[in-house]
Structure formats: C-alpha cells, structure tokens
Amino acid sequence: DGKLYSQIKDPKHYGRKVLTEFVKAGAPEEILYVSKPHIGTFRLVKMVENIRHDIESLGGEIRFQQQVTDVLIEAGHLRGVVLASGEQIRTDHLILALGHSARDTFQMLYERGVFMEAKPFSLGFRIEHPQTLIDQARFGKHAGNPLLGAADYKIVHHAKNGRSVYSFCMCPGGQVVAATSEPGRVVTNGMSQYSRAERNANAGIVVGITPEDYPGNPLSGIEFQRQWESRAFELGGGNYEAPGQLVGDFIKGIKSSQLGAVEPSYQPGVHLTDLAPSLPGYAIEAIREALPAFERQIRGFSMYDAVLTGVETRTSSPLRITRGQNLQSLNVQGLYPAGEGAGYAGGILSAGVDGIRIAEAVASAMLGQAD
C-alpha cells in the first residue's frame, strides 16, 4: 500500500536513491523527510505508470500479458526464457524479480534444478480496531490532532510455547483486503490510502514459523500455506468470505455469532465462526496468550468487539532462491534472483534497494565480459 520504510542495513544510502526516484515519479516530496513515509495505493499506481514511461523513453520495453513458463539453462549457464506463446527470448543475464506468490514459477525453477531453500515466514490473522481507539491509546489527549494523523503501532510478544507473536504491516485508517492468488483459498492482507481516513485500524497478528514446522523440499512451505488457505476458504463458507471471530470470543475459545462495535472491512464479507481450526494449534495458543499481553502496551487492544479475520499467510516468501557474492544464483550463472519473492526483500523500499544492487551486479558482469 505504499509504505516506504525499512530496517535493512543500507551503508550506501540506496534507500535515498529509491525515494528520490519515487518523488520524480510523482510521490509527495514529504517522503524524503518524514519518519515513516507512506504513499497510498492509488498514488502508487500512478507512480508505477510514470516509471514505466521513463523506462520506455530510455529504450526499454514492457510486455504485458506475457508469462515466462521455462528457463533455458545450458551447462549451468542461463541462456534465455520461454514464454507461454512458445516464443524464446535469448539472453545471458536474467533478473528474476518475482513476487512472493509466484508459485507456478517457483515450481518450474525447482524442476529445472535452480538452487533454492526453505526459509522462515509467519502466519496469523488480521485484527481490526476502531482507529479512534488506537489514536487514544497512542496519543492520549492529543488524539485527533491533524498534525499527528492516524496512529500506528508495532508490538511483539514471546509466548510460553517458544513462539513469537508480532504485529505485521500495520495499516492506520485502512482496510483488510482479499489477497488470494489461487481458487478455493482465502488469504487476507491490509492496505491504507494516502489519507488513512477509514474508520478501522488493522494489522496482521502473526506467529513466526520455521522450515522445521513443514519439513520436506524447498516448496514445502508453499504447500503449508495452501493447507491453511484452503481451510480458511472452508471455514468462511466456501464463497470467498473470510472466516472471522470477535477477539473476546477467540480468547475464550467460543464461536462468534454476532458482530459488535467493529464492522470488518474485508470484502466480499466476513463469516463469523471459530478460528481455532484455521491455524496450527501452536499458533492459536500463542496468539491467545499474546492478545491480552498486547493490552498492557495498547489499552483496548483486546477489546471484546475487535475482529480477527483469517488467514494471513503471505507475510514473506516461504523460500529463498539463494545467490552468491556476485548476486547470481548459486548454480546458474547469469540468473539474478531479486526482491521479495526470491527472499531478499520485505517491502517496497527494501526491494528497490535490492534492485539497485542487482542492476550494478549485472552491469559489472557485462563489463567483465566486454573486457
């Protein structure tokens, strides 16, 4: 939704370059100096269009409605890609900038022997509160001051069962959105417009998991995600409504049947139920313990009428397409895994920084070939 802050190490200040390019593309200049820059979905769309026009003006080509279905590898060297149309594009340098839900491409790369490994990610629910409650808890008597805007939060709890529960992608004055990429599954996410003026605050409340929780091959994390996304589809009624539960009922372990003061924002709708079967038992146990603990940090956080909506499974890529010091694949020369899907970024800013590093690596390799 246009959040532009990151906790990555950035000794060369590439993040500043990313923000400067975004301002050139139409982002508000304030992103260069506010502490937590944010653009919002609609503005981000226009910026992407402007960046695309810049690429085209420099001789680049954008090919829409094209799907890469195969990679051409010869003796450990990348030699090109194959499109769904059957067309082959020959190249010795390919930047593999996938999203974290490019599951069909992950499968193809695995079958072609591209080295990859499972990595940790998180899963959980979206939680919605009245934005006014969060403002009051964070700003006190200054809540509602237009200079402050909508309040956000970042919280973590280390549960007794050894799991960490934390807030993820907090969206002040935003909405919970549908994010599934496959039929018969339900996935939630969150977003905010630039104004952050919607009635609810929402955030992911997620539990960290590791490859030990889903042993197998590097694609096992995807199957683990699918398992819980399919379960959410069933619990939601099988019509793409998301399963939901009042926070108070969730803590008590009883099924919800009626909404209270918080009207969930997810479309096409929320089907009230018991969320206990929607995640692994250790995740449910950890979240039940965490919600009252979060109350000690943010007054009202465990309010009975707050709504949990399931499930959030796409916090980050479940695998890493591992690369070496030259930023190329460990076993396919000329293949450059990049960004979030490859396991090297966690948001817009960190992905942009990684893109700059990759571009420099490709340029360096091509100059070396020329020499």
Stockholm file with secondary structure:
# STOCKHOLM 1.0

chainA/1-371         DGKLYSQIKDPKHYGRKVLTEFVKAGAPEEILYVSKPHIGTFRLVKMVENIRHDIESLGGEIRFQQQVTDVLIEAGHLRGVVLASGEQIRTDHLILALGHSARDTFQMLYERGVFMEAKPFSLGFRIEHPQTLIDQARFGKHAGNPLLGAADYKIVHHAKNGRSVYSFCMCPGGQVVAATSEPGRVVTNGMSQYSRAERNANAGIVVGITPEDYPGNPLSGIEFQRQWESRAFELGGGNYEAPGQLVGDFIKGIKSSQLGAVEPSYQPGVHLTDLAPSLPGYAIEAIREALPAFERQIRGFSMYDAVLTGVETRTSSPLRITRGQNLQSLNVQGLYPAGEGAGYAGGILSAGVDGIRIAEAVASAMLGQAD
#=GR chainA/1-371 SS CCBCCCCCCCTTCHHHHHHHHHHHTTCCGGGGTSSSCBCCHHHHHHHHHHHHHHHHHTTCCCCTTCCEEEEEEETTEEEEEEETTSCEEECSCEEEECCTTCHHHHHHHHHTTCCCEECCEEEEEEEEEEHHHHHHHHHGGGTTCTTTCSCCCCCEEECTTSCEEEEEEEETTCEEEECCCSTTCCCEEEECCTTCCSSEEEEEEEEEECGGGSCSSTTHHHHHHHHHHHHHHHHTTSSSCEEEEEHHHHHHTCCCCSCCSCCCCCSSCEEECCCGGGSCHHHHHHHHHHHHHHHTTSTTTTCTTCEEEEEECCSSCSEECCBCTTSSBSSSBTEEEETTTTTSCSSHHHHHHHHHHHHHHHHHHHHHHHC
#=GC SS_cons         CCBCCCCCCCTTCHHHHHHHHHHHTTCCGGGGTSSSCBCCHHHHHHHHHHHHHHHHHTTCCCCTTCCEEEEEEETTEEEEEEETTSCEEECSCEEEECCTTCHHHHHHHHHTTCCCEECCEEEEEEEEEEHHHHHHHHHGGGTTCTTTCSCCCCCEEECTTSCEEEEEEEETTCEEEECCCSTTCCCEEEECCTTCCSSEEEEEEEEEECGGGSCSSTTHHHHHHHHHHHHHHHHTTSSSCEEEEEHHHHHHTCCCCSCCSCCCCCSSCEEECCCGGGSCHHHHHHHHHHHHHHHTTSTTTTCTTCEEEEEECCSSCSEECCBCTTSSBSSSBTEEEETTTTTSCSSHHHHHHHHHHHHHHHHHHHHHHHC
//
